[in-house]
Amino acid sequence: MTLAELQHIRRQRQDRLTLADEFYCRPRRKRLTIERCLEDYLEANAFGSRKSACYRCPQGCANRVAYAEGS
């Protein structure tokens, strides 16, 4: 493996989302961790609470996809 390939792999690992990463949640207007976002989505989806900001949230969907790709 060449040095360039190793550096490319290292960059990919750094770009992955972890559960501790934070972001600004637009619907809730505050900073959340990815873990909290996932938990809130699961709760809203499980109980079908359509009034929740997390139910059908496009930003949360993007977070879930990005986290799943990195896992």
Secondary structure by P-SEA (a helix, b strand, c coil): ccaaaaaaaaaaaaacccccbbbbbccccccccaaaaaaaaaaaaaaccccccccccaaaaaaaaaaaaac
